[in-house]
Amino acid sequence: MHTPRLLTRASVALVTLALAVGTAAAIPSPVSAETPGNIALATGEHAPDVAVSYVPPWNSAAALNDGASAPTDNLNAMWGTWGVAPAPADDVATYTWDAPVTVSASTVFLWQNAGVGDGGVRIPAGWSLEYQDAAGEWEPVRGDDVAYPLPAFDPAQPKTSLAPVSVTFDAVTTRALRLVLERQVVDGQPHATSVIEWEVTGVATPDDPDPDPGDGFVAAEDVAVRTLTGVLPTLPSRIWVADADAPLREGAVSWDAVTPADVAKPGTFTVTGRVSGYEGQTVAATVFVADGLSQTMTSVDYTSVVTAPGVAPVLPATVRATFDDGTAASGIPVTWDAVEPQSYATAEAMFDVSGTVAGSPAGALATVFVLAPVDQTIPLVSIAFDAAPEGSGWYLTAPKAVVTAQKTAADIASTEVSLDGGATWRPYTEPVAVDGQGEVTVRARATATDGAVGEARASARIDTVAPVTGDRIEVVDGVSALVTLSPTDAEPGSGLSRTVWSDGPDADPAGASNNMFATYEKPFSVELTDAPRFVHVRSQDAAGNEETTRTITLPPRTDDPAPALVIESSASTRMIAGKAYVSVTAVNRSAVSAEVEIVTAYGKKTFSAVPPGKTVSVAFSSRTSSVPAGTATVTARATIDGTQVTETFDAPYGAKN
């Protein structure tokens, strides 16, 4: 069975030099003279691009690799994810390098505020790392001791920077690494995460130089053989190789001599070989020596090959397998599924082919890349943007397109650029501002003096316009207002992300007496007061544009509410000298003095002219050793604006024995 997939330009770049690679998905890194360090630093020689699944305006994706890992409560100094709706299960950050890097460890500095305010940011439930392999697929990092620790939470410091956590893994060479934070779910709600700094330990891995046509093979079979202790190995007489512009083919190989001393005890050693017709190049075979050889396979190495449009791919007849005794062997026969011609009919496509291997239930897998031959007679044209988009993937300000044209067979006569999909062209002399909105495609072309034309295109998502929040206010019975918000985002834009609102007595949106901002989900009601009340609203789009907070003024209430007394009352029971007592306390929360009468089953007491804010209390003896549960009654009387007002309040108490 084979599965078609889209082949991107990035994937093509990764496999153009290697026409056939018979390696596992995780390739051990080569030894480098460069000392491993934090390869993710934004100020470093090999600084990566940073992309995140979401970031609100008060946080920064760029903080992930700015080198500042000290404890902080400055929200601008960390990447956070609070506010995205709907809340996802995971938050993701990705580093992408412009050249291969070899990485083997990573450290994450987390922050959280559980128990403070809304407690919306918490330690993740778990975290993990994935790297991008040569086929553009994401794979988890691996290793015998791979573990992802979490920092301990100190309830005494609910808002704090947390101790860094680290993971080490088998070194892999890649161009992209991503951090996945699994959100902690509390009361059914996934909570946001925050990271102050994300460090990655590694070294830069220079690209191999382009092989000159005819210089030799660019890939060869990864040979491995197994033998018993004291038995000379049988090395293959032929192996497959791939030239720079040719499919796989078999070639005769001669090996250096193996002596009895080489196989005298268990272990591994390498034998050098030379393929007929390739002077100056060598191949290597790894020999595994063991006292006994298992027949149980644990894995079969991944294979990839390249073909041209319309040319049936040549897949290797054998694969390399690993056994549960730690040994490996190439030359394991494989039967590949039939490949449909339409699978390799189109350039820049890729698809997987499954293979059957005796003794391996999982079988084998090969990826076929379909590449069109490079035409070196036309100019080479590329387009880059002068800045990276926000973590949302959108530009909030218009970027500039930088066009590069490189001559091939003839000099460049002219270079042009188009911002409207090729409908109109203009000469390119300097970087061009891309001031469209939405998904904008930039096209460029260069014409050589011999008439050959090379073209390129690049896309950017641009949204420079903040959303606008409309409103409708309905006053109900003069005592409340129903507020309906209608946010809109100008087309073509990134789309609305969320709308927040707050209300209170202060016309300043940042006023301390106002309520905290909440996410708008449906129309809400605000109770009117004798003075105007204010509703503050703003909306944000998916790109990260945020509307300037707009204030809606609500009118004072217009009804004539009846005067009221407010008494805060409570009652309790206690034992004194073997007798049960009922104690009652009343606090006058009214604006005027009031007469307060307290009545229980064991007596009553009246307090006259209790001032506002004054507390009165009394204890009634039951004259017995126990009392059942009951309720005290507190009655307040006062004259307010010439009107006699009486209010009654209940104060329940429990039984005492």
C-alpha positions in Angstrom: 0.0 0.0 0.0 1.3 3.5 -0.8 0.1 6.8 0.6 0.4 10.0 -1.5 1.5 13.2 0.3 2.4 16.7 -0.7 6.0 17.5 -1.2 7.0 21.0 -0.2 10.0 23.0 -1.4 11.5 22.5 2.1 11.2 18.7 1.7 12.8 18.9 -1.7 15.8 20.8 -0.3 16.3 18.1 2.3 16.5 15.2 -0.1 17.9 16.7 -3.3 21.5 15.7 -2.4 20.6 12.3 -1.1 18.9 10.2 -3.8 18.6 7.2 -1.5 19.1 7.0 2.2 18.7 3.7 4.1 18.8 5.1 7.6 16.5 5.0 10.6 14.3 8.0 11.4 16.6 9.2 14.2 20.1 9.6 12.8 22.9 9.8 15.5 24.7 13.0 15.1 28.3 13.2 13.7 31.2 14.3 15.9 31.7 18.1 15.6 34.6 20.2 16.6 32.2 22.9 17.8 31.4 22.9 21.5 27.7 22.1 22.2 25.8 25.1 23.6 22.4 26.8 23.5 21.8 26.6 19.7 18.4 28.5 20.1 19.7 31.9 21.2 18.2 34.7 19.1 21.6 36.5 19.2 23.6 33.4 18.2 25.2 32.7 14.8 22.6 30.0 14.1 19.5 31.7 15.6 16.2 29.9 14.7 12.9 31.3 13.6 10.3 31.1 16.4 6.6 30.1 15.8 4.0 29.5 18.5 0.4 28.2 18.4 -0.9 31.3 20.1 0.4 34.4 22.0 -1.6 37.3 23.5 -0.5 40.9 23.1 0.9 41.1 26.7 3.2 38.1 26.2 6.0 37.6 23.6 7.0 34.6 21.5 10.4 36.3 21.0 11.1 36.0 24.8 11.5 32.2 24.3 15.1 32.6 23.0 16.2 36.1 24.1 18.6 34.6 26.6 16.8 35.9 29.7 16.0 33.0 32.0 16.0 34.6 35.4 12.8 34.5 37.5 10.4 37.3 36.5 6.8 38.3 36.8 7.0 40.6 33.7 4.5 39.2 31.3 6.3 40.7 28.3 9.4 38.7 29.2 7.7 35.3 28.7 5.6 33.4 26.1 2.1 32.8 27.3 -1.1 31.3 25.9 -3.9 32.7 28.2 -6.9 33.9 26.3 -7.1 31.7 23.2 -10.6 30.4 22.6 -11.6 27.7 22.5 -8.9 26.4 24.9 -6.7 23.8 23.2 -5.4 20.6 24.8 -1.8 21.5 23.9 0.3 24.6 23.4 3.2 24.4 20.9 6.3 26.4 20.2 8.6 25.6 17.2 12.3 26.5 16.4 13.3 26.3 12.8 16.9 26.7 11.7 18.1 27.7 8.2 20.8 25.0 8.3 20.9 21.6 10.0 21.7 21.4 13.7 22.5 18.5 15.9 20.7 18.6 19.2 20.7 16.4 22.3 19.2 18.2 25.3 16.8 20.9 26.2 15.8 23.0 29.2 12.5 24.8 29.8 11.9 27.6 32.3 8.2 27.7 33.3 6.0 30.3 35.0 2.5 30.0 36.6 0.0 31.9 38.8 -2.3 29.3 40.2 -4.2 30.7 43.1 -3.7 34.3 42.2 -6.5 36.3 40.5 -8.1 34.0 37.9 -5.3 31.4 38.3 -5.4 31.0 34.5 -1.8 29.9 34.0 -0.6 26.6 35.5 2.2 24.1 35.3 1.5 21.8 32.3 0.3 18.3 32.9 3.3 17.1 30.8 5.7 18.3 28.1 7.6 16.6 25.2 9.9 17.4 22.3 9.6 16.4 18.6 12.0 16.9 15.7 11.4 17.1 12.0 12.9 14.3 10.0 14.2 14.5 6.4 10.8 13.7 5.0 9.3 16.7 6.9 7.4 14.5 9.4 7.5 15.1 13.2 9.0 12.4 15.3 9.5 12.2 19.1 13.1 12.4 20.4 14.2 9.1 21.7 16.7 7.6 24.2 17.0 5.0 26.9 16.6 7.6 29.7 14.3 10.1 28.0 12.1 11.7 30.8 10.2 14.9 31.0 10.2 16.1 34.7 7.8 18.8 36.0 8.8 21.4 38.7 7.3 21.0 42.1 4.5 23.5 42.9 4.9 25.5 46.2 1.4 26.5 47.4 3.2 29.2 49.5 4.3 30.9 46.3 1.3 30.5 43.9 2.6 33.2 41.5 6.2 32.4 40.7 8.9 31.5 38.2 9.6 27.8 38.5 12.8 25.8 38.7 14.0 24.8 35.2 13.3 21.3 33.9 15.6 19.5 31.4 15.6 16.4 29.2 18.5 14.7 27.4 18.0 12.4 24.4 19.9 10.6 21.6 21.4 13.3 19.3 19.5 14.0 16.1 20.3 16.2 13.2 17.3 18.3 12.1 16.2 21.7 10.9 13.2 22.1 13.3 12.4 21.2 16.9 9.1 21.8 18.6 8.0 21.9 22.3 4.5 20.5 23.1 3.0 21.5 26.5 0.0 19.5 27.6 -2.5 21.7 29.4 -3.5 20.9 32.9 -7.2 20.4 33.2 -8.9 21.7 36.4 -12.6 21.4 36.9 -13.0 20.5 33.2 -11.1 23.6 32.0 -7.7 23.3 30.2 -5.4 26.0 31.8 -2.9 28.1 29.8 0.9 27.7 30.1 3.8 30.2 30.1 7.5 29.7 29.3 10.2 32.3 30.2 12.9 30.7 28.2 13.4 27.5 26.1 17.0 26.4 25.6 18.3 23.8 23.2 21.7 22.2 23.5 23.4 21.4 20.2 25.9 22.4 17.5 25.5 23.6 13.9 26.0 20.8 11.3 27.3 22.2 8.0 25.5 21.1 4.9 27.5 18.6 2.7 28.8 20.2 -0.5 27.0 19.5 -3.7 28.7 16.5 -5.4 30.0 17.2 -8.9 28.3 15.0 -11.6 30.5 12.0 -12.3 32.5 12.3 -9.1 31.0 9.2 -7.7 28.0 7.9 -5.7 26.2 10.2 -3.2 24.6 7.3 -1.2 25.4 3.7 -0.6 23.9 0.7 1.2 24.3 0.8 5.0 25.9 -2.7 5.3 25.6 -4.7 8.5 26.4 -8.4 9.0 26.1 -10.8 12.0 28.3 -13.7 12.9 29.1 -16.0 15.8 32.2 -15.7 17.9 35.1 -17.3 16.1 33.3 -17.5 12.7 34.5 -15.2 9.9 31.6 -13.1 8.5 30.2 -13.4 5.0 30.2 -9.9 3.5 28.0 -9.1 0.5 29.7 -9.2 -2.9 27.4 -6.5 -4.3 25.7 -3.5 -2.7 23.5 -0.8 -4.0 24.7 2.7 -4.7 23.1 5.9 -6.1 24.8 8.4 -8.3 24.0 12.2 -8.3 21.5 11.9 -11.2 20.6 8.2 -11.3 18.4 5.8 -9.5 19.7 2.9 -7.3 22.0 0.3 -8.9 24.0 -2.6 -7.7 27.8 -2.6 -7.9 30.5 -5.2 -7.1 32.4 -4.5 -3.9 35.7 -5.8 -2.5 36.3 -5.8 1.2 39.5 -5.5 3.3 40.5 -8.8 4.9 38.9 -10.0 8.2 41.1 -12.0 10.5 40.2 -14.6 13.2 41.4 -12.1 15.8 38.6 -9.7 14.7 35.9 -12.3 15.7 37.6 -13.8 18.7 35.2 -12.2 21.1 31.8 -10.6 21.1 31.6 -7.0 20.0 31.5 -4.9 16.8 34.1 -3.7 14.3 34.1 -2.0 10.9 35.4 -3.3 7.5 36.2 -0.9 4.7 35.1 -1.8 1.1 35.5 -0.3 -2.4 32.8 -0.4 -5.1 33.9 -1.2 -8.6 34.0 1.9 -10.8 34.3 4.4 -8.0 37.9 5.2 -7.4 38.8 7.1 -4.3 35.5 6.3 -2.5 34.9 3.7 0.1 32.0 2.1 1.9 31.8 0.5 5.3 30.3 -2.6 6.8 29.5 -3.0 10.5 30.1 -6.5 11.8 28.3 -7.7 14.9 30.0 -10.6 16.7 27.9 -12.5 19.4 28.0 -15.9 21.2 24.4 -16.4 20.0 22.2 -14.8 17.4 18.5 -14.0 18.0 16.1 -14.3 15.1 13.6 -11.8 16.6 13.5 -8.5 14.7 12.7 -5.4 16.7 12.7 -2.9 13.8 13.3 -2.4 10.1 15.1 0.8 9.0 13.2 3.5 7.0 14.2 3.9 3.4 13.8 6.9 1.0 14.4 7.1 -2.7 14.1 9.8 -5.4 12.6 9.5 -8.9 11.6 11.9 -11.7 8.1 12.5 -13.0 6.9 9.5 -15.0 9.8 7.3 -14.1 9.1 4.3 -11.9 11.1 4.4 -8.7 13.8 1.8 -8.0 13.5 0.5 -4.5 16.2 -1.6 -2.8 15.8 -5.3 -2.8 17.0 -5.6 0.7 16.6 -3.6 4.0 18.5 -3.3 7.2 16.9 -4.8 10.4 17.8 -4.7 14.1 17.3 -7.7 16.3 16.5 -7.9 20.0 20.1 -9.0 20.9 21.4 -5.6 19.8 22.8 -6.8 16.5 21.8 -5.6 13.0 21.9 -7.1 9.5 21.5 -5.6 6.0 20.6 -7.8 3.0 17.2 -8.7 4.5 14.9 -9.4 1.5 11.9 -7.2 1.2 8.9 -7.3 -1.1 7.5 -3.9 -1.9 3.8 -3.2 -2.7 3.0 -2.4 -6.3 3.3 1.4 -7.1 0.6 3.0 -9.2 2.0 5.1 -12.2 -0.2 8.1 -11.2 1.7 8.2 -7.8 4.9 9.4 -9.5 3.4 11.3 -12.4 3.7 14.7 -10.9 6.8 16.6 -9.8 7.1 17.7 -6.2 5.0 14.9 -4.8 5.9 12.3 -2.3 4.3 9.0 -1.2 5.0 6.0 1.0 5.4 2.4 -0.1 4.9 -0.5 2.3 7.1 -3.6 2.1 6.8 -7.1 3.5 9.7 -8.5 5.5 9.7 -12.1 6.7 10.0 -12.1 10.5 8.8 -8.5 11.0 5.1 -8.0 11.5 5.5 -4.2 11.0 7.3 -4.7 7.7 9.2 -2.0 5.9 8.4 1.6 4.8 10.0 3.6 2.0 9.2 7.2 1.0 9.5 8.1 -2.7 10.2 11.7 -3.6 9.3 12.8 -7.2 11.6 15.6 -8.3 11.8 17.5 -11.6 15.3 17.9 -13.0 16.8 21.3 -12.2 16.9 23.5 -15.3 20.2 25.3 -15.0 19.6 27.4 -18.1 17.1 29.8 -16.5 17.8 32.4 -13.8 17.4 31.3 -10.2 14.9 33.6 -8.5 14.0 33.7 -4.8 11.8 35.8 -2.6 12.3 36.5 1.1 10.6 38.8 3.6 12.5 41.3 5.6 10.9 40.3 8.9 9.3 37.2 10.5 5.6 37.1 11.2 4.2 37.1 14.7 3.8 33.9 16.6 0.3 33.7 15.1 1.8 33.3 11.7 0.4 36.7 10.6 2.2 40.0 9.9 0.7 43.0 11.9 2.7 45.5 9.8 3.3 45.3 6.1 6.6 43.3 5.4 8.9 44.1 2.5 9.6 41.5 -0.2 13.3 41.1 -1.0 13.8 39.5 -4.5 17.1 37.9 -5.4 17.9 36.9 -9.0 21.0 34.8 -9.9 22.3 34.3 -13.4 22.9 30.8 -14.8 23.7 30.5 -18.6 23.4 34.3 -19.3 23.4 37.6 -17.4 20.2 39.0 -15.9 18.6 41.6 -18.1 15.6 42.6 -15.9 13.9 41.7 -12.6 10.2 42.3 -12.0 7.7 41.9 -9.1 3.9 41.5 -8.9 1.7 41.9 -5.9 -1.6 41.0 -7.5 -1.0 37.5 -8.6 0.7 38.4 -11.9 -1.9 40.7 -13.3 0.5 43.6 -13.3 4.3 43.7 -13.1 6.7 46.5 -12.2 10.5 46.7 -12.3 12.2 45.5 -9.1 14.9 47.9 -7.8 14.6 47.7 -4.1 12.5 45.8 -1.4 8.8 46.2 -2.0 6.3 46.8 0.8 3.5 44.2 0.7 0.6 46.3 1.9 -2.3 43.9 1.0 -4.6 42.3 3.5 -5.2 38.6 4.0 -3.3 35.9 2.2 -1.0 37.8 -0.2 1.1 36.1 -2.9 4.2 37.9 -4.2 5.5 36.8 -7.6 8.9 37.7 -9.1 10.6 36.9 -12.4 14.0 37.5 -13.9 14.7 37.6 -17.6 18.2 36.8 -18.9 19.8 38.4 -21.9 19.2 35.2 -23.9 15.5 35.4 -23.2 15.3 32.7 -20.5 12.8 33.5 -17.7 13.0 32.3 -14.1 10.1 32.8 -11.6 9.4 32.4 -7.9 6.5 33.1 -5.6 6.0 33.5 -1.9 3.0 34.1 0.3 2.4 36.1 3.5 -0.6 36.4 5.7 -1.1 40.1 6.6 -3.6 41.7 8.9 -2.8 45.3 10.0 -6.4 46.3 11.0 -7.8 45.8 14.5 -11.4 44.6 14.9 -14.2 46.9 15.9 -16.8 46.2 18.6 -20.3 47.5 18.1 -23.0 47.4 20.9 -26.7 47.6 21.6 -28.0 48.8 25.0 -31.5 48.0 26.3 -32.6 49.6 29.6 -34.9 47.3 31.5 -37.4 48.9 33.9 -35.0 51.7 34.6 -32.9 49.5 36.9 -30.7 47.4 34.6 -29.2 47.4 31.1 -28.9 44.5 28.8 -25.6 44.8 26.8 -25.2 43.0 23.5 -21.8 43.3 21.8 -21.2 42.8 18.0 -17.5 42.5 17.2 -16.4 42.5 13.5 -13.1 42.0 11.8 -12.6 43.6 8.4 -12.3 41.2 5.5 -10.0 39.8 4.4 -8.6 39.5 7.9 -7.4 36.9 10.3 -10.8 36.6 12.0 -12.0 37.4 15.5 -10.2 35.7 18.4 -12.0 37.0 21.4 -13.9 40.0 22.9 -13.5 41.1 26.6 -15.6 43.4 28.7 -15.6 45.0 32.2 -18.0 47.2 34.0 -17.8 49.5 37.0 -18.2 53.1 38.3 -14.9 54.3 36.8 -14.8 55.8 33.3 -11.1 54.8 33.2 -10.8 51.2 31.9 -7.9 50.6 34.2 -9.7 51.9 37.2 -9.2 49.8 40.3 -12.9 50.0 41.3 -14.1 48.3 38.1 -14.6 44.6 37.8 -12.0 42.4 36.1 -12.2 41.9 32.3 -14.1 38.8 31.3 -14.5 37.0 27.9 -17.7 38.0 26.1 -19.8 35.0 25.2 -23.4 36.2 25.2 -25.5 39.4 26.2 -25.0 40.4 29.8 -27.0 42.5 32.3 -25.5 45.4 34.3 -27.4 46.7 37.4 -27.8 50.5 37.1 -27.0 52.8 40.0 -27.8 56.4 41.0 -24.6 57.5 39.1 -23.6 56.6 35.6 -22.0 53.2 35.2 -19.4 52.3 32.5 -18.8 49.2 30.3 -15.4 48.8 28.8 -15.0 46.6 25.7 -12.3 45.6 23.2 -11.8 42.8 20.7 -8.7 41.0 19.4 -8.2 39.1 16.1 -6.3 35.9 15.4 -3.3 37.8 14.1 -2.9 39.7 17.4 -4.3 43.1 16.5 -6.2 44.5 19.5 -8.8 47.2 19.5 -8.3 50.3 21.7 -10.6 49.8 24.7 -13.9 51.6 24.1 -16.1 52.8 26.9 -19.9 52.7 26.9 -21.7 55.0 29.4 -24.8 53.6 31.0 -27.5 56.0 32.4 -28.4 56.2 36.1 -31.3 54.2 37.3 -34.7 56.0 36.8 -37.0 54.1 39.1 -37.8 55.2 42.7 -36.6 52.3 44.9 -38.2 51.9 48.3 -35.9 52.9 51.2 -34.3 49.9 52.9 -32.4 48.9 56.0 -29.5 46.5 55.8 -28.6 44.5 58.9 -25.9 41.9 58.9 -26.8 39.2 61.5 -25.4 35.9 62.8 -26.2 33.5 65.7 -24.3 30.7 67.4 -24.5 28.5 70.5 -22.0 27.8 73.2 -21.7 26.3 76.7 -21.0 28.4 79.8 -20.8 26.7 83.2 -22.7 23.7 82.0 -25.5 25.8 80.5 -26.3 26.3 76.8 -26.4 29.9 75.5 -27.6 31.4 72.2 -25.5 34.4 71.1 -26.7 36.8 68.4 -24.7 39.6 66.7 -26.1 42.3 64.5 -24.2 45.0 62.4 -26.1 48.0 61.1 -25.0 48.3 57.4 -27.5 51.0 56.7 -26.8 54.7 56.1 -28.9 55.8 59.0 -29.2 54.8 62.7 -31.8 52.2 63.5 -33.6 50.5 66.4 -32.5 46.8 66.5 -34.6 44.2 68.2 -33.2 40.6 68.7 -35.7 37.9 69.6 -35.0 34.2 70.4 -36.9 31.4 72.1 -35.0 32.3 75.2 -35.7 36.0 75.4 -35.4 39.3 73.5 -33.5 42.5 73.7 -33.9 45.9 72.0 -31.1 48.4 71.1 -32.2 51.9 70.3 -30.5 54.2 67.8 -27.7 51.8 66.6 -25.4 54.1 64.5 -24.4 53.0 60.9 -21.6 50.4 61.1 -22.2 49.8 64.8 -22.2 46.2 66.1 -24.5 45.0 68.9 -24.7 41.5 70.5 -26.5 39.6 73.2 -26.3 36.1 74.8 -29.5 34.4 75.9 -29.3 31.5 78.5 -31.4 28.5 77.9 -31.1 27.5 81.6 -30.6 23.9 80.4 -27.6 21.8 79.3 -28.7 21.7 75.7 -30.6 23.6 73.0 -32.0 22.4 69.7 -31.2 24.2 66.4 -33.3 27.3 65.8 -33.4 30.7 64.3 -33.1 34.2 65.9 -35.1 37.0 64.4 -33.5 40.5 64.1 -35.9 43.4 63.3 -34.6 46.9 62.4 -36.7 50.1 62.4 -35.8 53.5 61.2 -37.3 56.6 59.6 -35.7 57.3 56.1 -36.7 60.4 54.2 -39.8 60.7 56.3 -40.9 57.1 55.8 -41.0 54.6 58.6 -39.1 51.5 57.4 -39.1 48.1 59.1 -36.9 45.1 57.9 -36.6 41.6 59.4 -33.7 39.3 59.1 -33.1 35.7 60.2 -30.0 34.3 62.0 -30.0 30.5 62.2 -28.0 28.7 64.9 -27.1 25.0 65.5 -27.9 22.6 68.3 -25.7 22.4 71.4 -25.6 19.5 73.9 
